[in-house]
Amino acid sequence: MKIARVSVWQKTLPLIHPYWLSGGRLKFESLDSTIMRLDTDEGLSGWGEGCPWGHTYLPAFGGGIRAAMDLLAPLLIGQDPRQIDGLNRVMDAALPGHPYAKAPLDIALWDLAAQAADVPLFVMLGGAQGRSTPVNSSISTGTPEEMVDLILSARAEGYRTHSAKIGGSNPALDVARIEAIEAVLQNDEQVTYDVNRAWTPSQAVEVMNAVSARSWFEQPCETLDQCSHVRGLTGQPIMLDECLHSFQDHLEAWKLGACEGVKVKPNRLGGLSKARQVRDFGVSVGWRMHIEDVGGTVIADTAALHLAFSTPEEHRLASWLCHAHLTDDPAPGQGARNKDGVVVLPRTPGLGVVPDEDWLGPPATVYDRALS
């Protein structure tokens, strides 16, 4: 089996509601997504998606994914898609860094490999762990009252785990937000207070030591060293996210004792291959992990949930579904969907998502044997 064609689409994904994070410093109203299909000479097609959360959240740019395809896509033409590790080495040699640009290709390779093996993707990534995996809501920054209302709405949709966006230059307001949310939580609910690196170390220590939150604090400060400093002066468990871009970053976080858990995001790390390496390391050192993606449709969400579902339950926290925040749905009823706060993945071979051709429209670029 050989890859015969790589097709690339650009899609702008409007959010249902404007979304603020990092204490209101960052606002988003739509996402720039790149969707890819790898076609083989045996009739199988694999799908992948790369969708940065805007261009101000992480060092990633939607247009950069598509620009990189002129270099990367021709390298895959004529290759066996099941040779995933080798093809990743080829891409890394041709374009050092830029993991977000390689991620959708890597995901599509995994989709093809699982289809060729006639098994769901999660089987290739470690096998089913349990019967389902929990998903969490994502609560935008706002006043204490606004955030409580969003928690109550999410609870009505079945969510029992929430990610509440806090942070900013007003520690007293963050204390009020946390106390208001804690006051309405039910016994089976938990919250990760996601600061998105908005606090200075002194603000982080001030807020975290002023509250009796029973849940996690995520990425309180900008850098790994700052978060490690806060870890030594506070009592709540810390989850790291935006400061972790590579396996080496995760290794340094463990050496520093900077956290009790991490977020594992395939599109940030370079795809499912590198995300699986980080996941396995996290299991070996005893971390708990939110495994989800940076953004995108049900394509990106489902790829990440296959990795989450194959993670031992004692190391797996809830996963976020970006597609729940979008106006568009390219594959209604397919893939990872919230059903009363959990996802039960499809048992069809591969990823289990094929987007609607009418929604996609014509591809922006096609790479095939004639052009390689």
N, C-alpha and C positions, 0 to 999 in steps of 0.2 A: 504494500500500500504506500502510495506516494502523494504528497501534497501537489495539486495541480493548479490551484488558484487561491489567492487571498483577496477578499473584497472588504472594503472599508467604507463605513457610513459615518457621517457626522450628524448628531441629533441634539437640538437644544431642548432641555427638559425643564419646563416651568414648574416651580414649586406651588403647591396649593396655597400656602401662606408664606409671606416673607419670614425668613429665619435669621435670628440673631444668636451669636455665641461670643465667647471671650468677653463677657461682661457688657455685651452690646457693641463692642469695638468692630465686629465683623458682621456684615449683613449680606444675605444671599436671597435672590429671587428666582434664579434659574441656574441650571448646570449645563456644562458643555461635555457631552458624552461622545465617545468613539466606539462604535460597535464593529466587530470583525467576524467574518466567516471564512473558515479554511475548508476548501473543497478538495476531496481526494479523487484519485483515478478509479476508486472502487465504489463511488457513489455516496460515501459518508461525508457529512459536513459538521464541523465543530464551531461553536460560537464562543466569543469572548467579548468583554467590555472593559474599557478604561474610562473612568469618570472622576477626575479630581473634584473636590468640593470647592469650586471656584479656583481662582489663582492667588488668593491671599491667605489661604489656610495652611497649605504645605508648599514646599518647593516643587510644584508640579503644574503643568499648563496643558490644557486640552489640545491646543494647536500643536504643542510639542509632540504629542503622541502621533498625530498624523504626519508631521514632518519626518519623524523617525522611521516611518514605514517605508520611505524610499530607500533607506539603507537596510532595514531588517527584513521586510517581507520577501524580497528576492532571494534571501539566503535560505528560506524555507522551501522554496519551490523545488520539487523533485526529491525532497527528503521524506523519510518515514516518520510520520507524526508520533509514533510510539517511542521514538528515541528522545524522550523529553529532556533528560539531563544533558545529553550531548548537544542538542539544539540550543539549550540555554547557554552552554559554554560558547557556542558559536556566536550567539547574540552578544554575550558579554565581551568577547574579544573584539567584535566589530564596533561596539558602542559601549565603552565602559561607563558605569553609572546609569543614570536615567532609568531606574527600575520601573517607574510608572508607565514608561513607554512600552516596555516589554511585557507587562503584566497581561494585557488582553490576548496577546499571542500565546503566552504560556497557558492561560486558562482554556483557550480553544484547543490546544494540543491535548490537554487532559480530557476534554470532552470527547475528542476523537479516540484517544486511547481507551477510554471506558466503553465507548460504543463498540470499538473493535473487539473488546473482551466480553461484550454483551452483559455488562454489569452496571449498576448505578455508580456514579462517580465516587460516592462516599466509600464504596468497597475498595476502590483503588487507593484511598487516602488513609485506610486503617480499619475500615469496617464499622458497622453501626454500633453505636454506644447508647443503649436505651431505645426507647420507642419514638422519642421526639426530642426537640431541643427548644428551650425557652427563648422568647424574644422580648426585648425591652422597648418601651416608649422613648421618645426623645422630646424633652420639655424645653422649649425656647426660653431664653432670658426674658424676664419681665418683673413686674412688681410681685411681692409675696402673694397677693390675692390672685393675680393673673396666673402665676405658676401653680398655685393650688387648684385653680379651675382646670388647668390642663392635666394635672395629675388625676383629678376626678373623671375627666373625659376619657383619659387613657384607661383607667380602671374599668370603665363601662365597656371598653372594647376588649377586655380580657387581660390586659397587661398587669402583671404583678411586680415587675421590675421596671424601674424608671431611670433615665439618665437626665438629670436636671442641670441645665446650663447656668452657672453662676460665675462670679469673678468680676473684677473691675477695681475702681479706685475708691470705693466706699465700703470698707469692711463692715460697718454697722448694718448696711443694707443687705449684705450677704448673710450676716448672722440672722437677720430678720427673715430672709428667704428660707434658710435652712430650718429655723425653728417653726415656721409656718408649715412647711412640708412635713417635718417630723410629727407635728401635732395631728395630722390627718392620716398618717400611714396606718394601715391595718397590720395585724400580726404577721401575715404571710407576704407582706410587701417589703421591698428594699429599694434603695436609691443609691446611685452613684452620682456624687456631686462633681460635675465636670467643669473644671475651671478653664480648660483650653489654654493653659499657660499664661493666664491674665494677671496673676498675683506676683508681687515681689516676695522674696522669702519672708520678710517681716510681716507682710500682710497675711501670708499663708499661716504662719505660726499664730498670729493674733486671732484669726477667725477659727482655725481648727481647735485651738485650745479654749475658745469661748463657748463652744457648743458641745452637746452630748449626742452627736449623730451616731447612729448605729451602723452606718453604711460606709462605702468607700469614698475617697477623694481622688479625683483623676487629674493628672498633669497639673499640679498646682502652680508650677513656675515654668519659665522658658527652657532652662537647660537641665540636663541630667544631674550635674553637680549641685544646682540649686535645689532640685527635688530631693536629692540625697541629704542635703543639709536639713531640709524641713522634716524628712523622715526621722532624723535623730532627735527632733525636738517636739514631736507630736505623737499621739497615741492611736489615731485611726489608720486603717490600712490604706495604702496608696497604690493606685493604678497608674501606670505610665503609658503614654500614647505618642504624642507628636514628636518627642525627642528621640524616638527609636526608629531609625531608617534602615538598619542593616542587622545582620546576625551579630556583628561585632558590638553594636550598640546594646543589644540585649545581654551579651556577655558582660559588658562593662557594668550594666545596671545590676546584674546579679553579684558581681564582685564587690560593688559598693554597698550591697544590701539596701538599695534605694527604694524597693517596692515589694509588695506581696503579689502583684499581678500585673498583666500587661494587656493591651489591645493588639490583636493580630489582624492586620488588614492586607489582603493579598495585593491590592493595587498600589499600596505604598511600598511594599517589600519587593515587588517584581513578579508577582503571580503566585499561583498555588504551590509551585515547587519550593520557593524560598519561604513562603508562609508556613508550609508543612515543616521545614527545618526548624523554624522558630517555635512552632507549636510543640514539636517533639522535645526541644530543649526545655521549654517551659514545663512540660510534664516531668522531665528528669530532675528539675530543681525545685519542684513543688509549687510552682505558681498556679494561680487561677487566671483564666483568660476569657475576655470578650473577643469572640472571633466573628468579624463582620467586615464589610468593606467601607471604603471612603465615601462612595456615593454611586449612583447609577440606578438602572432599572432592575427589574426582577432577574435579569441575566447575571449581573454582578452580585446581587444579593444571594442568588441560589448557589453560585460557585462558592462563596464564602460559607454558606450554611452547610454545604457538603463537608467542608473541612471541620466546621463546628460539630456536626453530627458524628464525625469519626473521632472525636476527642473524648477521653475518659470523663465521665460525668462529674467526678470530684474535682476536676480541673477546669470545667466548663461553666462559665457564667452565661448570662443571656446575650443574644445577638440582636443587633439593630437592623431593621429593614428600611433602606432608603426609599424604596418604591412606594411606601405608604405615604410619602410626602409629595409625590408627583401628580400632576394632572393627567399625564399620559400613561397608558399601560400597553406595552407592545405585545404582550402574550397573556391575555386574560385567562385566569384559571390555572395557569401553568406555574411550576416552580415553587419556591418558598413563599408560603402565604401564612399570615397570622390567623390562627384559629383558637380563640380564647387564650391567647398568651403563649402559644407554642406553635412550632412548625413541624409538620410531618412531611418529609421529603418524598417526591415521587420515586417509584421503584423501576422506572423505565431506564434503559441503558443510557449512560452518559450524563450530561448535565440535566436533561429533562426540560429544557426550554428552547423553543424555536419561535423567534419573533415573527409577527405578521408582516408579510411582504408589502402590503399596501401601506402600512405604517412606516416601514423603512424607506420606501421609495427607491429610486436608483442610487447605486453606490457612488460615493465621491471619487473613489479610485479603485481600480482593479489591477492586480498583479498576477500574471500567468506565465506559462512557459514561453509564450511568444515574446514577452518583455524581459525575461530573465537572462 
